[in-house]
């Protein structure tokens, strides 16, 4: 299996002084995800937690929602012409009776902002595919204070071990409404980091994540909001800005969306009813 980091020679210039030294870089390799033996998608990722990444991706695609829907996940032997296993091809086998989606080049993929679908079609795709409704509020006790939200970025940053060495990774973490860290994953792709935490939760039988808060290290794109909704996560917080379509999806799906979360400062773009202070909700 590929390493998480690699070493490369770099020319370093500091204050006019030039030197040569090895530098630690985050590894980036392709991962092909197959479903029942048929190619489904390719993503560039940091090696590690590949099975969780594949499972999380299939959650966001509306294929999976429970651990018992997966028969097994394996690396494909003989992934190259010479029969060598590159550990860059993963096959997800569905359990008997689980519907297999139509896998074609024209399939309805809506996970990237460049997918070519209009905003309305993207919102409709998530709404019709989501297994759990956030507007129904399956955990009505889930409320979170701005003070708790303010602690999440530092907690996330302190757990980014590979980022400390490379400065080149995104991270995603799950927290309780009280700010307790449940899980954190890193990856060169912000969407992959989310898939890894969601996929681990699926394999542990913890979906829907209706009592969790998802914290991401970058911006809150439509894709990340979609992944939160598909996993039943009621709160998504990001250190940077959301996109307009992410805000639209959050408002329609009942997702609490917080952006520019930096210290005690934050913007709440949707779902403010889950924020409380002084015993009252933001909507009161």
C-alpha positions in Angstrom: 0.0 0.0 0.0 1.2 3.5 -0.8 2.7 5.7 1.9 1.0 8.7 3.3 4.0 10.9 2.8 7.0 10.9 0.4 10.3 12.7 0.3 11.5 14.9 -2.5 14.5 17.2 -3.0 13.7 20.9 -2.8 15.7 24.1 -3.3 15.1 26.3 -0.3 15.5 30.1 -0.4 15.4 31.9 2.8 16.5 35.5 3.2 18.7 35.3 0.0 20.4 32.1 1.2 20.0 29.1 -1.1 20.2 25.5 0.1 19.2 22.0 -1.0 17.3 19.7 1.4 14.7 16.9 1.4 11.1 17.9 2.0 8.2 15.8 3.2 5.2 15.9 0.8 1.8 14.4 1.1 1.4 11.4 -1.1 -1.3 11.5 -3.9 -2.3 8.5 -5.9 -5.4 7.5 -7.9 -8.0 5.1 -6.4 -10.4 3.4 -8.7 -13.6 2.3 -7.0 -15.4 -0.6 -8.5 -18.9 -1.8 -7.6 -19.5 -5.5 -7.9 -16.5 -5.7 -10.2 -17.5 -2.9 -12.5 -15.6 0.5 -12.6 -17.5 3.2 -10.9 -15.3 6.2 -10.2 -11.7 7.3 -9.9 -10.5 9.8 -7.2 -7.1 11.2 -6.4 -6.5 10.5 -2.7 -3.9 10.1 0.0 -3.4 6.3 0.5 -5.0 5.0 3.7 -8.5 4.2 4.9 -9.3 3.2 1.3 -12.1 0.9 2.2 -13.7 3.6 4.3 -13.3 6.1 1.5 -15.0 3.7 -1.0 -17.9 3.0 1.5 -18.3 6.7 2.3 -18.4 7.6 -1.4 -21.2 5.1 -2.0 -23.1 6.6 0.9 -22.9 10.0 -0.8 -24.0 8.3 -4.0 -27.1 6.9 -2.3 -26.0 3.3 -2.8 -25.3 2.4 0.8 -26.8 3.3 4.1 -26.0 0.4 6.4 -23.1 -1.9 7.2 -25.0 -5.1 6.3 -25.5 -3.9 2.8 -21.8 -4.6 2.1 -20.7 -8.1 1.5 -17.0 -7.2 1.4 -14.5 -4.7 0.2 -11.2 -5.9 -1.2 -8.2 -4.6 -3.1 -8.2 -6.0 -6.6 -5.3 -8.4 -7.2 -3.8 -8.3 -10.7 -4.7 -4.6 -11.1 -1.9 -4.2 -13.7 -1.1 -6.1 -16.9 1.7 -8.0 -15.1 -0.6 -9.1 -12.4 0.8 -6.8 -9.7 -1.5 -5.4 -7.0 -1.1 -1.7 -6.9 -3.5 -1.2 -3.9 -5.0 1.5 -6.0 -8.1 -0.4 -7.1 -10.9 -1.3 -4.6 -13.9 -3.4 -5.3 -17.1 -3.1 -3.2 -19.4 -6.1 -3.3 -23.0 -5.5 -2.3 -24.9 -7.9 -0.1 -27.6 -10.1 -1.7 -30.7 -8.1 -2.4 -29.1 -4.7 -2.3 -30.1 -2.8 -5.5 -27.2 -2.2 -7.9 -27.4 1.2 -9.6 -27.1 1.5 -13.3 -23.4 2.1 -13.9 -22.9 4.0 -17.2 -20.9 6.9 -18.3 -24.1 8.9 -18.3 -25.1 7.9 -14.7 -26.4 10.7 -12.4 -23.3 11.7 -10.6 -23.8 15.0 -8.7 -20.8 15.1 -6.4 -18.8 17.8 -8.0 -19.5 21.5 -8.8 -18.3 20.8 -12.4 -20.8 17.9 -13.1 -22.8 20.0 -15.6 -26.1 19.8 -13.8 -28.0 22.9 -13.0 -28.5 23.9 -9.3 -32.1 22.7 -9.2 -31.3 19.3 -10.6 -28.5 18.9 -8.1 -30.8 19.8 -5.2 -33.5 17.4 -6.4 -30.9 14.6 -6.8 -29.9 14.9 -3.1 -33.4 15.3 -1.9 -34.7 12.2 -3.7 -31.7 10.0 -2.8 -31.3 10.9 0.9 -32.4 8.1 3.2 -32.8 10.3 6.3 -34.6 13.5 6.7 -33.0 16.3 8.6 -36.1 18.4 8.6 -37.8 15.6 10.7 -35.0 16.2 13.2 -34.5 12.6 14.3 -32.5 13.9 17.3 -34.5 16.9 18.5 -32.2 17.2 21.5 -29.2 18.0 19.3 -28.5 21.6 20.0 -25.1 23.3 20.0 -23.8 26.5 21.5 -21.5 29.0 19.6 -19.0 28.5 22.4 -18.8 24.8 21.6 -18.5 25.5 17.9 -15.6 27.8 18.6 -13.6 25.0 20.1 -13.8 22.7 17.1 -11.3 24.3 14.7 -8.4 24.1 17.3 -9.4 20.5 18.1 -9.3 19.6 14.5 -6.0 21.3 13.8 -4.4 19.6 16.8 -5.2 16.2 15.4 -3.8 16.8 11.9 -0.6 14.8 12.4 0.3 14.5 8.7 -0.5 18.2 8.1 2.1 19.1 10.7 4.7 17.4 8.5 3.5 18.4 5.1 1.2 21.4 5.3 -0.8 19.8 2.4 -3.7 17.9 3.8 -7.4 18.6 4.4 -9.2 17.1 7.4 -12.7 16.2 8.4 -13.8 15.3 11.9 -17.0 14.2 13.7 -17.9 15.7 17.1 -20.7 15.4 19.5 -22.9 18.4 20.3 -20.8 18.8 23.5 -17.6 19.2 21.4 -16.2 15.7 22.1 -14.1 14.4 19.2 -15.4 11.1 17.7 -13.2 10.6 14.7 -10.9 12.5 12.3 -9.4 11.7 8.9 -7.0 13.5 6.6 -6.7 13.4 2.8 -5.3 15.5 0.0 -9.0 15.9 -1.1 -11.4 17.5 1.3 -14.2 15.3 -0.1 -12.2 12.2 0.5 -11.6 13.2 4.1 -15.3 13.4 4.6 -15.9 10.1 2.8 -13.4 8.4 5.1 -15.1 9.5 8.3 -18.6 8.6 6.9 -17.3 5.3 5.5 -15.8 4.4 8.9 -19.2 5.2 10.5 -21.0 3.1 8.0 -18.7 0.1 8.6 -19.2 0.5 12.4 -23.0 0.5 12.0 -23.3 4.1 13.2 -25.4 5.6 10.3 -27.3 7.9 10.3 -25.0 10.3 12.1 -27.9 12.2 13.5 -26.2 13.2 16.8 -22.9 14.4 15.2 -21.4 17.6 14.0 -19.1 17.5 10.9 -16.1 19.9 11.0 -14.0 20.4 7.8 -10.7 22.3 7.4 -11.6 24.1 4.1 -14.6 25.6 2.5 -18.1 24.2 2.6 -18.8 23.3 -1.0 -22.1 21.8 -2.3 -20.4 18.4 -2.4 -19.6 18.5 1.3 -23.0 19.7 2.2 -24.4 16.8 0.1 -22.2 14.3 1.8 -23.4 15.5 5.2 -27.1 15.3 4.2 -26.7 11.8 2.7 -25.1 10.6 6.0 -27.8 12.1 8.1 -25.5 14.7 9.7 -27.4 17.7 11.0 -24.6 20.2 11.5 -21.7 21.1 9.1 -19.1 23.6 10.1 -16.2 24.9 8.0 -13.3 27.3 8.6 -13.9 28.9 5.3 -16.8 30.1 3.1 -19.7 28.0 1.8 -20.8 28.1 -1.8 -24.2 29.5 -2.8 -25.5 26.1 -3.8 -24.3 24.6 -0.5 -26.4 27.2 1.3 -29.4 26.4 -0.9 -29.0 22.7 -0.2 -28.6 23.3 3.6 -31.8 25.5 3.7 -33.8 23.0 1.7 -32.6 19.9 3.5 -32.6 21.3 7.0 -28.9 21.2 7.5 -27.3 23.6 9.9 -24.4 25.3 8.0 -21.7 27.3 9.7 -18.9 29.0 7.8 -15.9 31.2 8.6 -15.7 29.4 11.9 -12.6 31.0 13.4 -12.4 31.4 17.1 -15.5 33.0 18.5 -16.4 34.4 15.0 -18.7 32.5 12.6 -21.5 33.0 10.1 -24.6 30.8 10.3 -26.1 30.4 6.8 -28.9 27.9 7.5 -30.4 25.8 10.3 -29.9 28.4 13.0 -32.6 26.7 15.1 -30.0 24.2 16.3 -27.8 27.0 17.9 -28.5 27.9 21.4 -27.2 30.4 23.9 -28.5 31.6 27.3 -31.0 28.8 27.2 -32.7 30.1 24.0 -32.4 29.0 20.4 -31.3 31.4 17.7 -34.7 31.3 16.2 -36.5 32.5 19.3 
